[in-house]
Amino acid sequence: MAIERTAHPYIVRDSAIYGGEPIIEGTRTGVRHIILLFQSGQDPEEIANSQQITLAQVYDAISYFYDNEAEITHYISNESWGAS
């Protein structure tokens, strides 16, 4: 299991989880999932509570998305949730 750090403090890639898509470190919560919730109208506090992660982790996922929008949009478009 290879964990790769990113420039974002709470975001990592784990080749064993979702094929290496960016996730919140220590969880199986993908950045893609956070963004889908955010884009559906949930506010960051709701997302943090429903996903049992910190508000800082939610904001870091949102920041990662804005720094890597094409990548996350690609994952959302391909809907490859089953890859792990």
C-alpha positions in Angstrom: 0.0 0.0 0.0 1.7 3.2 -1.2 0.5 6.4 0.3 1.5 9.6 -1.5 1.3 12.9 0.1 0.0 16.0 -1.7 0.7 19.7 -1.3 -2.5 19.8 0.8 -2.1 18.8 4.4 -5.1 16.5 4.7 -5.2 15.0 1.2 -3.3 11.9 0.2 -3.4 9.2 -2.5 -3.5 5.6 -1.4 -3.1 3.1 -4.3 -5.3 0.7 -2.4 -8.3 3.1 -2.1 -10.3 4.2 -5.2 -7.4 3.4 -7.5 -5.3 6.2 -6.0 -7.8 9.0 -6.2 -7.2 11.8 -3.7 -8.8 11.1 -0.3 -8.9 12.6 3.2 -6.0 11.1 5.0 -7.0 8.3 7.4 -10.4 7.8 5.8 -11.9 6.3 2.7 -13.6 9.7 1.9 -12.6 10.8 -1.5 -12.2 14.5 -2.5 -14.7 13.7 -5.3 -17.3 12.7 -2.7 -16.8 15.9 -0.7 -17.1 18.0 -3.9 -20.3 16.3 -5.0 -21.8 17.0 -1.6 -20.6 20.7 -1.8 -21.9 21.2 -5.3 -25.2 19.7 -4.3 -25.7 22.6 -1.9 -24.4 21.1 1.4 -22.4 23.6 3.4 -19.0 22.6 4.7 -20.3 22.2 8.3 -23.0 19.7 7.1 -20.4 17.8 5.1 -18.0 17.6 8.1 -20.8 16.3 10.3 -22.2 13.8 7.9 -18.8 12.4 6.9 -17.4 12.5 10.4 -14.4 14.5 9.4 -13.2 18.0 10.5 -14.2 21.2 9.0 -10.5 21.8 8.1 -10.5 18.5 6.2 -13.5 19.6 4.2 -12.0 23.0 3.3 -8.8 21.3 2.3 -10.7 19.0 0.0 -12.4 22.0 -1.5 -9.1 23.8 -1.9 -7.6 20.7 -3.5 -10.5 20.7 -6.0 -9.9 24.3 -7.0 -6.2 23.6 -7.4 -6.9 20.4 -9.4 -10.3 21.0 -11.0 -9.7 19.1 -14.2 -8.5 16.0 -12.3 -11.5 15.8 -9.9 -13.9 16.7 -12.7 -12.5 13.7 -14.6 -13.1 11.4 -11.7 -16.7 12.7 -11.3 -17.3 12.3 -15.0 -16.1 8.7 -15.1 -18.0 7.6 -11.9 -15.4 4.9 -11.1 -16.5 4.6 -7.4 -16.1 0.8 -7.6 -12.3 1.0 -8.2 -10.4 0.2 -5.1 
